[in-house]
Amino acid sequence: MKILIILPNWLGDAVMATPAIELLAKYYPHAKFTFVGSHVSIEALKYHPKCERAVVDETKKAPNRYIATYKLAKELGEFNFAISFRNQLHASLLLRLTQTVVCITKRSWHSMFLLSHTPKISTNQHLSIQYAKLAMIDTDAFNGEIGSLKLYIKSKKFERPTLGINAGATYGSAKRWYPERFAEVAKEFSDKFDIIIFGGPNEVEMANEIEENLKALHPKGTSSLSLTAHVPRCINLAGKTNIEELCANVAGCSLFITNDSGPMHVAAAYQIPTVAIFGPTKYKETSPWKNAKSKMVRHEMECSPCMKRECPLGHHECMKSITASEVIEAVKKLGF
């Protein structure tokens, strides 16, 4: 049996789709998957044991995306059924053009006209639940049980307990807490952990700022690479890892402190104790799914969740009002 799966574009969304993919693997044990998605989502999920083909969708770069979508569909061929976790016109069109009879995605104006199964899925629930319900819409045997997030990238093993700091959030600046406060939290636990600073290619400056703030908090004359007690050993990996390396390093952490971001969901997939800082996003939809070792730090605001890339009111109070002390207290509640 061949199943085509169109993955979400963002790393975090792709990881939140993994419980749905595990359900497909469970209820269709003889199936082989073909994944189509962004470079990021493919690099994170292509290691699934049932994945026989992983294709990066680059149709957006083509001079004519409709023609490119047609060519990709013909290259992929027909499947026993297909599902798209990306509710977008070109994704629906891609499914239709493969000539696959049973095609599933959320209801929208384009999917209703193009595809066979377009259920209404309430958005007022966690995204992992939304994806799982979508995947199981044509499966009568589904018992309603949805598992944890799952990645198949091997964890890196560190010699000493390691604290991961992730100050980035690809979606936009509104989701980001402040480098100096991340540094303050890291310094509080630096006698217990080595520290790794994570970040993407566009977050190097922010990661460097955390590193510099962390150095500034050291006793005068010490180095961030010193092995002296109570002086943290800090490794800055921002912009230096690919997706596989990012996941492996996050998976090896003993504790992870992060904004609402893709790496937050990677940490949840490996059940890493996590403190997640939320501001303008819908925390009920994107909180760390089934990570029993996680705590969220957030403030209820009249203007949140605004879901904007940048604060539309210019004050960023949803993040600015969160103190380092609150995050430190959340870490201590996890037993550290």
N, C-alpha and C positions, 0 to 999 in steps of 0.2 A: 504494500500500500504506500502511495506517495502523497505527502501532504506539503503544500506550499504555505509558508508562514512569512507574512510581511511584518517585519519588526518595527517598533517605534524608532524614531530618529535619535532621541536623547539617550544617554547612557542610563540615567536613573529610570526612565520609563521602560527601557529594554529589560533592565534587571527586574522591575516590578511585573513584567510580563512572564517571568520564568515560572511562577506557580501554574499559570495557564498552560505553558508548554509542557510542564511535568504532568499535568492532567491529560494532555493529548497523548503523551508517551505511555501513560498508564492505561487509558481506555482504548488505545490503538497500539497494542504491544508489538505488532509486526510492521508498524509504519516506519518509513524513512522520511526525514525532514529535508526540505530545501528552504534555507533562510535567505531572504532578500531584505536589505536594509542599508542604513548609513554605514560608513566606515567604522564609526565608534561602536554601533550596536553589533555589527558583524564580528568585530574583533573580540568583543566580550562574550558572545554566545556561540561562536562557531565550534567550540570545543565540546558541545553537547554530543553524547555518544550516538544519538540517533540522527545527527546531522550528516548527510552524505554530500551536501553541496551548500556553499555559502557564497552569495553574490552581493557585491556592493552595488547599490543602485546609484548610478551616476547620470541618470537621464536628465536631471536638473541642469547639468552642465552643457547639454546638447543644444545646438541652434534651434531645433524644433523638438520640444519635449514630447509631443504627441507621437511623432514618428519614432523617437528613441524608445518610447514606452511600447510601441507596437513591436519593434525589433527585439526588445528584451523579452516580451511575452512569447514571441515565436521561438526564441532561443531556449526559454524555460520549458516550453511544451505544456502538455495537459497533465493534470493531477487528479487523484481520486476526490480530493477536495482541497479548498484553499481558504485561508483566513488572513485577514489584514487587521493588525492592531493599530494601524495608522489610518485614521478616518480622513482621508484626503482624496481629491478627485483622481489624481494620477494613480494612486494605489488601487482604487476601485476599477479604474480602466485597465490597469495591468492584469488584475484578476480576470476580468471579463475577456480580455484578449487572449488569455491562455486556453480558452475554450473549455475550461473546467466547469462542470455543471453545478456542483454545490460550492458556492462561494459565500463566505460569511464576513460581515463587518458591521459596525454600528450603523444605525439608521441615519441617513442624511439625504439631501435632495438628489445627490448623484448616485449613492449606493442603491436607493430604492428603484431607480430606473435601470441600473446596470447589473445588479447581483441578485442571487436567489434568496439569501437569508440576511435580513437587515433588521435585527431586533432592536427595540428601544431598551437601552441600558441606562439606568439612573446614574447620574454623575455624583449624586450625594452619598458616596461611599468610597472606600479606598480603591485606588486605581487597580491594585492587584485583584480585588473582588470583581471589578468591572471587566477586566481582561479574562478572568476565569469563567465568569458567566457567559461571556461571548464565546469562548472556546467550547463550552459545554452545551451550547444552545440546541444542538442537534443530537445530543446524547441522552437518551432516556434513562440510562443506568447511573447517571451522575448523582452521588449522594450528598452533595453540597459541601463536602470537606475540601478545603483549600490549604495547601501546604505552605511551607516557608519559601523564601527566595532561594534560588539555587544557581550557583556557577560552578564550572568544572575546571577552573584554572587552579593549579596547585599553589597552596600557600607558601610564602617564603618563611623560612625559619630564622629568627634572630637570636643571637647569643644572650641578649639581655632583654628584660621587659621593655617594650617600646610604646611610646605615646605618639600617635599620628595626629597631626594638625592639618586640617583642610579648611582654609579661609576662602577658597574660591567658590563660585557658583556660576556656571557658564551662562545661565539664562540672563543674568543682569546684576547690576550693582545693588539693587534694592534688597537682594537676598543675602548680602554679605555683611557679616559682623566686622569688627575693626581689628586690624593687625596688632595694634598695641595691646588690645585686650586679650587676643589669643596668646600673645607673648606672656602677658601677666599670668594667665592660667597655666601655661606650660611651665613657667618658672616655679609655680606653687608645687608642682609634682615632679620637678626635675631631679630630686634626690632619689626618686623611685624608678625613673624611666630614662632611657635614651629617647631622643625626640627626632621624628621625621616630619618635615614640612612638605606637604603635597601641593600640587597646583599644575594647571595646564600651561601651554605655551603663552597664553595671554595673561597669566596670573603670576609670572615670574617676579615682577616688580613688587607685588603684594607679599609674596613669599619672602623676598629679600628684606622687606620692611619688618616682617615678623622676626627674621633672623637677627637683624640689627637691633630691634627692640629687646630681644632676648639677651643679646650680648651686653646691652646697656644695663640690664638688670643684674649682671654678674658682679661679684666683688671686683674691685678695681684691679686691672692687670691680668685678669684671667682670660682664657681663651675658650671658645665654644667647643673646641676639640680636646680640652683638658680632661683628664680622668680623675681630677681631684673631686673628693666627695662634695656633693651638693652643687656642683657645677655641671650643667647639662651638656651631654655630647649631642650636638645637633647636626643632622644631615638634611640639606635642602635639595629635594628632588624635583622641584617645580620646573616643568618644561623639559625634564630629562628622562621621562618614562613613556613607553607606549602603553596601550590599553592593557595588554597582558601583564606587563610589569607593574602598572598601577594597581591592578586587582590583586596581584600576588603580594605586593608590599602592604596594601591595606589589610589583606587577610592575615598577615603575620603580626599585626599590631595587638598589643595587650589592651589598649584603650584608644578610642578614636573620638576626637572633638571636632565638630564640623558644622558648617551651614547645611541647610536643606539643599542637597546636591546629589549628583550621580555617585560619587564615592561614599556618601552616607548609605545609599542602598547597597553598594558593594559590601560595606561593613556589615550590614544586616544579613546579607546572604551568607556570611561566614560567622554570624552570631558574635561579632566583636562588641564588647561593652562600649556603648556609644552615648555621648551627649550631643544632641542635635539642637541647633539654634535656629528658630523659625521667626520670620518676620511677616512679609506680605503674601505668603502662599497659603493655600488651603491645606492646613496640617492634617485634617481628617482624611484627605485623599492621598497625601504623599508622606506620611509619617513612616518611620522605619517599620516595615511590615514584619510582624511576628518575631521581632528581636526582643526577647524578654529582658535583655540586659541593656536596654536603652532608656534614656530620659530625654524629654523635650524641655527646652527653655523657651518660653514665649510670653508676650504680654498681649492681652486682649485690647484692641484699639477700635475706635469707632470707624476708622478708615480701612481696617483690614478685614478680610484679605483683599487687597486691591489687585493682585496678580500682575503688577506692572514691573517692567524691567528696571525703571528708575522711579524713585518716590515722586508721585505726581504733585504732592503738596510741598515738596522741597525740604521737609524737616526730618524724615527718616526716623521718626520716633519709635517705630516698632522694633528697630534694631538699636538705636541710640540709647534707649532707656534700659536695655539689658546690660547689667554690670558684670564685671569679671567675677565678683563675689558670688553672684547667683549661679554662674557656670561652675565655679569651684565647689559650691555646695551640692550641685547636681552630681558632680563626679564623686563626691564623698558618699552620697546616698547609694551609689553603685558599689560601695565597699572599698574604695581606694583611699 
